[in-house]
Amino acid sequence: MDIGLLILRLTVGLTLVAHGIQKLFGWFGGPGIDAVGQLFASLGFQPGRRHAQIASLAETGGGLLLAVGLLTPLAAAVLCSVMLVAAISVHIKKGFFVTSGGYEYTLVLGVAALTLAFTGPGALSLDALLGHYLSGTLWGGGAFLVGILGGVVALVRRRPIPTQQSATDR
């Protein structure tokens, strides 16, 4: 079981680290923080660059914590929140499947992170090494609630940019 949890943590955590780094630095063919900031602004997250930095750091930091198995419920809550915001603000209108740009991928990453809050990171983790046994229904439920609340707060604070009216619309 511990090897399985390690594989899950490394796969999900490092995938999210890579996505965060793409956004922050433009590495691995990513757009970089300026382009991501413009995207965030167009989605109603003002100021766009600051929101992009926060989301990118949350993906990178949460993914790193998850990968090494440190403060696993906190990492799960952060990643759940970021994936919820991404799913709702970008992907949900495109349907379920990732092949259409849908929310399938964000759902799987967010649920996988939350699963680790419920099960714990396993014996091959920094949490285990440090004697942190923060898992189970209470910790998983707490991570779920904090993640959902964090995402909802971010989504409620969005302010869509009004579209320019054309001369024929006036």
Kinemage of the C-alpha trace (Angstrom):
@kinemage 1
@onewidth
@group {chain A} dominant
@subgroup {mainchain}
@vectorlist {calphas} color= white
{ca met a 1} P 0.000 0.000 0.000
{ca asp a 2} L 2.800 2.443 0.834
{ca ile a 3} L 4.377 2.056 -2.618
{ca gly a 4} L 0.991 2.767 -4.229
{ca leu a 5} L 0.529 5.915 -2.147
{ca leu a 6} L 4.064 7.038 -3.009
{ca ile a 7} L 3.397 6.549 -6.733
{ca leu a 8} L 0.114 8.465 -6.475
{ca arg a 9} L 1.700 11.314 -4.495
{ca leu a 10} L 4.645 11.648 -6.856
{ca thr a 11} L 2.520 11.496 -9.999
{ca val a 12} L -0.149 13.972 -8.910
{ca gly a 13} L 2.182 16.221 -6.927
{ca leu a 14} L 4.901 16.521 -9.552
{ca thr a 15} L 2.322 16.974 -12.316
{ca leu a 16} L 0.959 19.983 -10.434
{ca val a 17} L 4.466 21.285 -9.750
{ca ala a 18} L 5.164 21.151 -13.486
{ca his a 19} L 1.926 23.010 -14.275
{ca gly a 20} L 2.725 25.671 -11.690
{ca ile a 21} L 6.238 26.138 -13.052
{ca gln a 22} L 4.871 26.463 -16.589
{ca lys a 23} L 2.735 29.345 -15.415
{ca leu a 24} L 5.342 30.993 -13.195
{ca phe a 25} L 8.421 30.782 -15.400
{ca gly a 26} L 7.275 29.686 -18.844
{ca trp a 27} L 9.309 26.479 -18.528
{ca phe a 28} L 8.265 23.215 -20.224
{ca gly a 29} L 6.557 25.174 -23.000
{ca gly a 30} L 4.379 27.133 -20.596
{ca pro a 31} L 3.056 30.624 -21.188
{ca gly a 32} L 4.802 32.398 -18.289
{ca ile a 33} L 3.308 34.625 -15.629
{ca asp a 34} L 2.534 37.651 -17.831
{ca ala a 35} L 0.404 35.639 -20.258
{ca val a 36} L -1.274 33.747 -17.430
{ca gly a 37} L -1.954 37.058 -15.699
{ca gln a 38} L -3.713 38.308 -18.819
{ca leu a 39} L -5.787 35.124 -18.934
{ca phe a 40} L -6.750 35.514 -15.270
{ca ala a 41} L -7.722 39.144 -15.857
{ca ser a 42} L -9.905 38.103 -18.814
{ca leu a 43} L -11.615 35.584 -16.510
{ca gly a 44} L -12.450 38.342 -14.025
{ca phe a 45} L -9.670 37.772 -11.487
{ca gln a 46} L -8.401 41.294 -10.813
{ca pro a 47} L -5.545 42.091 -10.749
{ca gly a 48} L -4.810 39.218 -13.111
{ca arg a 49} L -1.066 38.942 -12.569
{ca arg a 50} L -1.371 38.727 -8.786
{ca his a 51} L -4.085 36.074 -8.993
{ca ala a 52} L -1.985 34.150 -11.503
{ca gln a 53} L 0.991 34.260 -9.143
{ca ile a 54} L -1.105 33.021 -6.222
{ca ala a 55} L -2.635 30.176 -8.243
{ca ser a 56} L 0.740 29.196 -9.732
{ca leu a 57} L 2.438 29.214 -6.336
{ca ala a 58} L -0.453 27.188 -4.889
{ca glu a 59} L -0.063 24.572 -7.634
{ca thr a 60} L 3.717 24.474 -7.263
{ca gly a 61} L 3.832 24.535 -3.461
{ca gly a 62} L 0.818 22.286 -2.934
{ca gly a 63} L 2.147 19.839 -5.510
{ca leu a 64} L 5.564 19.764 -3.869
{ca leu a 65} L 4.071 19.196 -0.403
{ca leu a 66} L 1.894 16.415 -1.795
{ca ala a 67} L 4.795 14.762 -3.646
{ca val a 68} L 6.987 14.563 -0.550
{ca gly a 69} L 4.057 13.786 1.742
{ca leu a 70} L 4.407 16.790 4.046
{ca leu a 71} L 1.362 18.448 5.642
{ca thr a 72} L -0.721 16.294 3.337
{ca pro a 73} L -4.199 17.590 4.349
{ca leu a 74} L -3.047 21.194 3.799
{ca ala a 75} L -1.578 20.294 0.401
{ca ala a 76} L -4.813 18.507 -0.532
{ca ala a 77} L -6.952 21.495 0.504
{ca val a 78} L -4.824 23.926 -1.525
{ca leu a 79} L -4.870 21.704 -4.599
{ca cys a 80} L -8.598 21.005 -4.293
{ca ser a 81} L -9.210 24.753 -4.187
{ca val a 82} L -7.049 25.534 -7.222
{ca met a 83} L -8.538 22.687 -9.264
{ca leu a 84} L -12.082 23.770 -8.348
{ca val a 85} L -11.413 27.323 -9.512
{ca ala a 86} L -9.821 26.080 -12.738
{ca ala a 87} L -12.705 23.700 -13.409
{ca ile a 88} L -15.412 26.306 -12.844
{ca ser a 89} L -13.760 29.358 -14.387
{ca val a 90} L -12.210 27.732 -17.468
{ca his a 91} L -13.251 24.143 -18.129
{ca ile a 92} L -16.859 23.461 -17.095
{ca lys a 93} L -18.398 25.301 -20.046
{ca lys a 94} L -16.495 22.934 -22.359
{ca gly a 95} L -18.085 19.795 -20.914
{ca phe a 96} L -16.568 16.863 -19.079
{ca phe a 97} L -13.928 15.395 -21.379
{ca val a 98} L -10.422 16.838 -21.516
{ca thr a 99} L -10.347 16.262 -25.278
{ca ser a 100} L -12.806 19.170 -25.557
{ca gly a 101} L -11.031 21.242 -22.908
{ca gly a 102} L -13.443 20.006 -20.232
{ca tyr a 103} L -13.001 19.606 -16.488
{ca glu a 104} L -12.132 15.880 -16.440
{ca tyr a 105} L -8.418 16.462 -15.719
{ca thr a 106} L -8.908 19.058 -12.974
{ca leu a 107} L -11.484 16.790 -11.327
{ca val a 108} L -9.125 13.800 -11.295
{ca leu a 109} L -6.196 15.827 -9.905
{ca gly a 110} L -8.318 17.461 -7.202
{ca val a 111} L -9.961 14.210 -6.115
{ca ala a 112} L -6.636 12.353 -6.106
{ca ala a 113} L -5.158 15.012 -3.806
{ca leu a 114} L -8.179 14.818 -1.489
{ca thr a 115} L -7.983 11.040 -1.434
{ca leu a 116} L -4.522 11.338 0.089
{ca ala a 117} L -5.912 13.554 2.873
{ca phe a 118} L -8.331 10.753 3.765
{ca thr a 119} L -5.876 7.834 3.440
{ca gly a 120} L -2.723 9.613 4.531
{ca pro a 121} L 0.499 9.815 2.555
{ca gly a 122} L 1.790 6.416 3.659
{ca ala a 123} L 4.924 5.331 5.482
{ca leu a 124} L 7.217 6.597 2.702
{ca ser a 125} L 6.527 10.275 3.401
{ca leu a 126} L 7.890 13.192 5.384
{ca asp a 127} L 4.694 13.223 7.458
{ca ala a 128} L 5.412 9.654 8.592
{ca leu a 129} L 9.084 10.430 9.167
{ca leu a 130} L 8.126 13.396 11.376
{ca gly a 131} L 5.412 11.457 13.198
{ca his a 132} L 2.514 13.442 11.689
{ca tyr a 133} L -0.425 11.119 11.356
{ca leu a 134} L -2.927 13.585 9.940
{ca ser a 135} L -5.349 11.467 7.968
{ca gly a 136} L -8.741 9.860 8.194
{ca thr a 137} L -12.278 11.113 7.971
{ca leu a 138} L -11.727 14.247 10.059
{ca trp a 139} L -8.590 15.398 8.191
{ca gly a 140} L -9.928 14.417 4.773
{ca gly a 141} L -13.273 16.084 5.454
{ca gly a 142} L -11.483 19.172 6.736
{ca ala a 143} L -9.297 19.327 3.629
{ca phe a 144} L -12.394 18.943 1.459
{ca leu a 145} L -14.265 21.739 3.262
{ca val a 146} L -11.294 24.118 3.300
{ca gly a 147} L -10.598 23.397 -0.371
{ca ile a 148} L -14.205 24.002 -1.399
{ca leu a 149} L -14.469 27.176 0.704
{ca gly a 150} L -11.196 28.522 -0.692
{ca gly a 151} L -12.367 27.896 -4.235
{ca val a 152} L -15.798 29.404 -3.628
{ca val a 153} L -14.264 32.551 -2.093
{ca ala a 154} L -12.006 33.002 -5.121
{ca leu a 155} L -14.880 32.439 -7.545
{ca val a 156} L -17.257 34.802 -5.730
{ca arg a 157} L -14.639 37.577 -5.798
{ca arg a 158} L -14.358 37.388 -9.597
{ca arg a 159} L -15.423 40.494 -11.428
{ca pro a 160} L -16.048 39.789 -15.102
{ca ile a 161} L -14.866 42.535 -17.397
{ca pro a 162} L -17.791 44.184 -19.187
{ca thr a 163} L -17.682 43.593 -22.913
{ca gln a 164} L -17.346 46.592 -25.213
{ca gln a 165} L -20.610 47.513 -26.875
{ca ser a 166} L -20.434 47.948 -30.616
{ca ala a 167} L -22.003 50.958 -32.325
{ca thr a 168} L -24.957 48.790 -33.458
{ca asp a 169} L -25.646 47.622 -29.872
{ca arg a 170} L -26.187 51.154 -28.532
